[in-house]
Amino acid sequence: MNKPIPLRAIFILYALKIPLAFVIYGIVTSKEIDLGGIEYTWILYTAFAYIATFAALVFCILRKNLLGLRAVIGIDFLISLPVKAIIGLAFAAISFGLSFHSKVKAYFQS
């Protein structure tokens, strides 16, 4: 069975977060933008955490573990909170919603 489009969308959203975090880190450090008390290194730590959650996401998809997938999405949401990563929070919320799509459920039950 091919992976359904909503599951591919989750994968793409997570894949986009990693380079986006590094780009934001580069822009913020080069322009010395004030982040309201958030240190620049926290953005870098968040980017590395996104890499770890992406690896866990791929593992859960390959093992067809829907509960694990949702847990990874929840952990990723929590990772985005300390740096107030609005894009990361939005991507996690969208991904969580997509994980309840009937085609995604059918894929994980096959």
PyMOL commands that set and color helices and strands:
alter all, ss='L'
color gray80, all
select helices_A, chain A and resi 5-31+40-63+66-80+86-98+102-109
alter helices_A, ss='H'
color red, helices_A
deselect
rebuild
show_as cartoon
